[in-house]
Amino acid sequence: MKKYLIILFLGIQQVLFAQEKITGNVNDENGNPVESADVYLVDLERGTTTNLEGFFEIENVPAGAHTLSISFVGYETQTLNVKAGDNVNVTLKEAIFNIDEVIVSTPFQKLQRENVLKIDRIGLQEIQKNGAPTLIEGITALPGVSQISTGNGIGKPVIRGLSGNRVIVYTQGIRLENQQFGGEHGLGVNDAGIADVEVIKGPASLLYGSDALGGVLYLKPEKFAPENKTQFNFQQQLFSNTQGSSSSLAAKTSTKHFKFLARGTYDVHHDYKLPSGDYVLNSRFNEKDFKTGLGISYENFSSTIRYNFNETTLGLPSEIVGSSSGTTPFSPYQKINNHIISALNTFYFDKSKLFVNLGYTINKRKEIEAEHDHGHEEHEEHDGHAHEEEQDEEHEEHEEEIAAIDLDLRTFTYEAKYQYSFENKIEAIVGVQGLNQENKNYGPEILIPDATVNDLGAFSTVLIPLGKHSLQAGVRFDSRNIKTKEHHIEHEDGHDEHEEHTEEEGHEEEEEVLAAIDKSFTSFTASLGAKFALSPKTTIRVNVASGFRAPNLAELTSNGVHHGANRYEIGNANLKTEKNIQTDLSFEYGNKHIEFYANGFINLVNDYIHLDPTNEELDGAPVFEYVQNNARLYGGEVGFHLHPHPLDWLHLYSSYETVLGQRKNDEWLALIPANKWQNQIKVDIPAMKFLEENYISLNVNHSFAQNKVSQFETSTSDYTLVNFGLGTNIKQEKWNVNVFFSINNLFDKEYIPHLSRLKTENIPNPGRNFVLGLNFNI
């Protein structure tokens, strides 16, 4: 009996640990082997590199179809549909322009040139080389993407004029929820440990549900180490303007069945300096970030589990001072903790896959205001000369007090998708998505009530290849339920500090009772798109999609002062769902010497929700209320990349973007970014011994005047910024280090962007900034 049990055990082990392989050879167009090419199974998040002979081998590959990506600097990325046991031969063609990457934010994970929907992408290295202090500021280099900023540390993405809850952020493959309704609420994700960012410009409700009416920011986490390798990475950036530092250290290791990585990051910035030589007091911020991941794969199953903890302390800028010191923010300031846990699981079958993705996020946000600060009187006389030790003591005093606003948001997300590939190469996906969300208040000020939100959606999409062309279509149904608790609002006359006064004067406390709400919203959405390959050099994409967004808690229930925006906001429980239809048309042409693109869009939004001033004042702040009107947004982007022959070392980039937004009555919408014209000259310098990938760049970016403003906005003047950069890659046999240097705002221009929340205080953006960075790999 024992003998048979041993045989049975060995048989089960053979099934679970079957060593199916994918092997192959990678050569260039001349038949020479390509060494160190990156070979990557996209869905498994597993990869390796080619050896001296261009050979690669990936073991322990599950059954079923997989997407294999092969890339190398200077060559076009190739993708293949493969299965366990395949042996492939790949020829890489020389690429003059950017490497084409697999796009994971779309359902079928194709190369950009194969996608029906146009997706923009920017890598972390490009963001760092541009000298951006935050992830969101770095993303604004993409045409059609802007940011609503509050100082240097707080930025919210704007895609073609839409922001806030109309733009979804995905990280670690799950939806990020962090009270994004607030204008002064930042992203809460550090750029270290992010490989690149994909941007869907337009309604993506079909794939991502409610709130993807305006677009999606998809943050791709960094890859694990290649199979059977251990890697270390150290990143360091120094910023002169804020005397800032960003340090990050990572370790990665992979075996046949397991992958592991861990990364720790610490950022610290002082108050930023203006071109005048003055400082913006309390614009300082610091951030601690930890990311870790574990990958598991067996014959018919793979799983990637990731965790991210982020703690950010942000000062809310207050005034311009002659000098400043210290890095510890003082009131008013925010302290934000984010915990993000994700588990992406894939089950493999012969011609299909089942994806089961689970996520849990905890967002704790505290806002400490001056009236809750024992040291407030000292800060009123703060002239910027206080010592850092004194500010640390005051900060400890803050921590002992109750935050004015103390929000705890917990969100559980789930998704199940089944993907099937037919014999005629048609691919189809059906799936369900949903979330359960709980918001609780622990502070004395309640801007939004305790609430529970439940989403449930079902969708289906299909990709049909038609020779060189392709067609994609899909439908979706969603339901959202929002339940809140009754809560009480006390206005100024009812505050404790006024109790003695009200008793003497015979006044009563002013208290407002906000009734609980229980509302449900439903919506159908659909999309239809086509890609036409008119020639090997010319592509046209046409997409028509509908989207929707249910009102958020702030829009339905707000009744209090929003300190970051300096206004009293009143919600409207009768708001309806926003619905839109957007039409996109894109044209692309490329040969060995030039790339050209032109994108246009029309976005019609029914029942667009926005704030309107009431010309009243409450609790010392102007009153704004949420209302609805039909709206339309339209515009586009156009640009080119010129690589003239025989000047192979020269690259010329230029792009122009415009967005117009109007209500039905032709009044202009608020928070519409100014038109931008971005230009870059980049010179590639030939390799010198161990110095490779050398470059020098000059950027000239012009922001046009914004005079098409809403009734409570003011016009913004135009300005031009010049940035300079250079860099190299020091490559040795076992290690390499990328070194880069940039000067942002080279001529120390004083300017205020139209979407800066400090514009009403007439506080400009930072002046000249020298940035030195390195990326060290072993």
Secondary structure as UniProt FT lines:
FT   HELIX           2..16
FT   STRAND          22..28
FT   TURN            29..30
FT   TURN            35..36
FT   STRAND          38..41
FT   TURN            42..45
FT   STRAND          46..49
FT   TURN            52..53
FT   STRAND          55..58
FT   STRAND          65..71
FT   TURN            73..74
FT   STRAND          78..83
FT   TURN            84..85
FT   STRAND          87..92
FT   TURN            107..108
FT   HELIX           112..114
FT   STRAND          119..123
FT   HELIX           124..129
FT   TURN            130..131
FT   HELIX           135..139
FT   TURN            140..141
FT   TURN            143..144
FT   STRAND          145..150
FT   TURN            151..153
FT   STRAND          154..159
FT   TURN            160..161
FT   HELIX           164..166
FT   STRAND          167..171
FT   TURN            172..173
FT   STRAND          174..175
FT   TURN            180..181
FT   TURN            183..184
FT   TURN            192..193
FT   STRAND          194..201
FT   HELIX           205..208
FT   TURN            210..213
FT   STRAND          215..221
FT   TURN            227..228
FT   STRAND          230..239
FT   TURN            240..243
FT   STRAND          244..254
FT   STRAND          258..269
FT   TURN            275..276
FT   STRAND          279..280
FT   TURN            281..282
FT   STRAND          285..298
FT   TURN            299..300
FT   STRAND          301..315
FT   STRAND          320..321
FT   STRAND          333..348
FT   STRAND          352..368
FT   HELIX           370..372
FT   TURN            374..375
FT   HELIX           376..380
FT   HELIX           388..399
FT   STRAND          405..421
FT   TURN            423..424
FT   STRAND          427..441
FT   STRAND          451..466
FT   TURN            467..468
FT   STRAND          469..484
FT   STRAND          487..490
FT   HELIX           492..494
FT   HELIX           496..498
FT   HELIX           499..505
FT   STRAND          511..514
FT   STRAND          518..535
FT   TURN            536..537
FT   STRAND          538..549
FT   HELIX           553..557
FT   STRAND          559..562
FT   TURN            563..566
FT   STRAND          567..570
FT   TURN            573..574
FT   STRAND          578..590
FT   STRAND          594..618
FT   TURN            619..620
FT   STRAND          621..642
FT   TURN            648..649
FT   STRAND          650..663
FT   TURN            664..665
FT   STRAND          676..685
FT   TURN            689..690
FT   STRAND          691..703
FT   TURN            711..712
FT   STRAND          719..731
FT   STRAND          736..744
FT   TURN            746..747
FT   TURN            754..755
FT   TURN            757..758
FT   HELIX           759..761
FT   STRAND          769..777
//
